C-alpha cells in the first residue's frame, strides 16, 4: 500500500507544473493552444475542470513513478562516494564484504554463541575455513582504534574494529555478556559505525565496500530496537559525518524483508539536503 508523503507530493506537483509549462511553450511554438484540444462545446467551467483533472493525473503518475523507480534500490552520492542501496545477496557481491562479529571475534556456531541463521554464522559455516579463521582471529592487527583489552580472560576489541580476511572485512560489532548474549546500545551502534568507516578506509584497498544493513538481524539493542529505516539512516549519516570517501563505491545490501518495510524514495529525499 502506498503511504502518503507530503514532500513527495509537493515535489511531484512542482514537476507537473514544469511539465505543463514546457508543454504550453512547445505548443505555442507549433501554433497550438489548449483551446484546440478542448471540446468546442465546453464552457470555461468544463475546460477548467478538464485541465485540473489532467493536472492531478499527471501529479499522480509522477508520484507513482517515484515509488516504482526507488522500490528495488537507489543510488546516492555521499562524500563524493557512490552509495547504492538495493536488495541482493551480500556473498554474491564483488568487493570487500563486511561481516559483523562480536567483540571477542568468536567462531563457535552453536545457536548459543552464534546463530546458524545469522550472517556471522553463515559466513563461518559456509564461506570460511574455520580452523584457519580461528587462528587468524587470535592474531592482533594494527588498527586506527584503541588496542584490544583483556577482560575476564578474553581479548575484546573496540566496537568498529575491522580485521581483513581475504575479501571479507570482519567488524567488531557487539559486546558479549557472560550469558553469551550479543548486545549494544544505540549510542554504541553509532560510535561503532563511525569507527568502522574509518577502519574500512584503512583496509579497503580500492575495492567496492559491500555491507549488510548492520543491526537489522538478531542484534539486541539495550535501549530498544530501531526500525530498519532508522538503521539505514544512521549508516548513511555516519558515513557522511566520518568524512571518509571510497573510490570504488559502497553498496548496502538489503534483504527482501528489510526492503519491504522501507520507503527508499524518502532516503533519496533527505540525502538531497546533504548536498
N, C-alpha and C positions, 0 to 999 in steps of 0.2 A: 504494500500500500504506500502511495507517495505521501510523504509528510510535507506539510506546508512550511516553507521557509521564505519569510518576507523579503530578506535580502536578495534571494534568487529571483523572486517575483519582480522586485524593483529593477534589478539588472535586466531582466527579460523585457520589461516594459520600455526601458531606455533603448535597448537594442531594436525593439519593434518600431519605436518612433524613428530611429535612424534608418531602418529599412524602408519605412513609409516615405521618409524624406528623399532617400535615394531613388525610390520608385517614381515619385512625383517629378523629380528632376529629369530622370530618364524619359518619362512620358512627355514632358514639356518639350524636350529636345526633338522628339519624333512627331510632335504635334498632336498628342493625345491629352485628354483630361478625364477626370473622374466622371464627368457628365456623359462621356462616350460609352462608358461601361455600365452605367446605371440604367435601369428600365426607364423608358421615356415617360411612362405614365406615372412614375413615382414622384411624390411631392418631396419637399425638403425634409419633412419629418421621417419619411420612409428611407430617404437617402442617408440621413444621419444614422438611423438605426442599422442600416446595412454596413455603413462604414465602421460603426462601433463593434458590430458583430465580427467583422473581418479582422479588426484590430485585436479583439480579445482572442480570436482563434490563432492569430499569429503569435501572440504572447504565450498561449498555451503550448503551441508547437515548440517554441524556443525553450520553455521550461522542460518539456518532455525530452527534447534533445539533450539538454544539460544533464538530466538524470541518466539517460541511456549512455551518453558519452563517458561518464565517470563511474558507471556501475561496476565494471570489472577492473578498473585501475586508473591511476592518474600519474602524471609526470610533473614534478615541481623543480624549481631552481632555488637552492639554499646555499649560501656562501660560495656561489659560482660552481656548485656541485649539482649535477643532475640526480634527482632523487625520485625513483619510481616506487609507487605503492600499488601492489597488484596481488591477485590470487595466484598461488603457484605452489610448487614443491621446492622447498629450500635445498634439499640434497641434489636436485637435478640442475641447480644453477651452476654457472661457470664463473667462479670467483672465490674470494675468501669468505667462507661461510661461518657465521657466528653461532656458537653453541653455548647455552648457559650451563654453568656448573655451580655447585655450592662453594663456599669459601675454602673448604678443605680439599677441593678437587677429588671428591670421592668417585669411585668407579664401580661400586657394588650395586648391581641392578637386581634387586630382590623384592621390589614393590614395598619396601620399608624405607631404605635409604634413598633409592632412586626408583621411580616407577618405570616399568617396561614400556608404558604407553607415552611417556614424556619424550620430548625432543632429545633430552640428555640421554635417556635410556636407549632410544632407537639408535642414536649415534654410536654409543658404546657397543651395543649388541650387533649392529648390522654394518657399521662403516669403519670400525677401528679394530686393530689387533689389541685385545685387552691387556695382554702381558706387556707389550711394548708401550702402550698408552700409560699404564700404571707406573712403569719405570720412568717414563718421560716426565710425568706429572710430579714425581718425587724430587726432580731436579729444580733448583731455584733458577729463575730467569730475571735478568735486569729489566726493570720496568720504569715508567715515569712516575709511578705511585710509591707509597711507602713500602718498606720491606715487610715480608710476612712475619707474623708473631706466633710464638708457640704458646698455645692456650690449652690447658687440660691435656697436654701431651700431643696435641695435633698442631700442625703448621697451618695457620689460617691467613689467607691473602686478603688485602683490602678489596672491597667490592669495586668492580670496574677493572681489576687487573686482567690482562689478556696474555695467554700463552698460545703460541702458534704451533700447530701440529699438522704438517702437510698443508692442505688447502682449508684448514679449519682454524678459527680463532676461538679459543676456549676462554670464556669470560667468567670470572668470579662474580656471581650474580646474587646469591642469597647467603644469609647466615644459616648455621645449622645448630640446633639446640641439642640438649642431652638426650632428647627422645627421637633424635634424627628427623626433626621436622624442619624443612627449609622455609625460611621466612625473611621478610624485610619490611620496613615501614615505607610510606610514600616518600618521605624526605630522603631516605636512604636510596630509594629507587632513582630519584632524580640525581643524587650525588653519584650513584653507580654509573648512570648513563654519561654524565659529564666526564668521569674518569675513563670510561670505555672509549668514547670518541677520541680522547687524547691518545690512549693506548693504540687504537686502531691506526691512527696516523703514523705511529711508530713502526707498525709491522705490516701494513697492507701492501707495500712494495709495488704500487701501481695497479693492483688488481681491483676489480669491482668488489665492493663490500656487500654481501648478501646476509640479511639478518631477519629473524622472525619478529613478530610483534611481542617483544620481551614482556613477560608478566601476564600474558593472556591465557596461559595454560593452567597448571595446577598450583601456581605460585601462591603462597599465603602472604597476605598483607596484614601487618599488625593493626593498622588503623582503618580497616575496611577496604574491600577490593574496588579499585577504579573500574569504570567501564572501558571497553576496548577502545572507543574513540578517544577517551582521555589518555590512555596509554600511548596511542599513536601521536596525539598532540604533544605529549611530553617528549617522545622520541625526537620529533621534529624540532621542538623548541630548544631542547638541549643541544642538538646538532648546531642550530643557529647560534646559541649562546657560547658554544665551545670555540667558535671561530675556525674550526677545522674544515679543510677542503680536500676532496678526494678526486684525483684526476680521471679515474675510470667510472666514477659514479657510485651511488648507493641504491640498493634495492631492498625494500621492506616487503617481505612475503607474508601474505595473509592466508589463513585457512578460509574455507567456504563459510564456516560458522561465524568467524570473526567479521568477515566482509558483509555478511547478511545483516548484521546489526549496526553497520556504519553508513554514514552519508558522506561519501568521498567528495561530492561536489562542495560540501561545507569546508572540507580541508583545503580545497583549492581556493576558496574564498578568503579564509583567514590568513593563509600564507601570502596572498597578494599584498596584504598590508605590511609585510616584512620587506618588500622590495624598496 
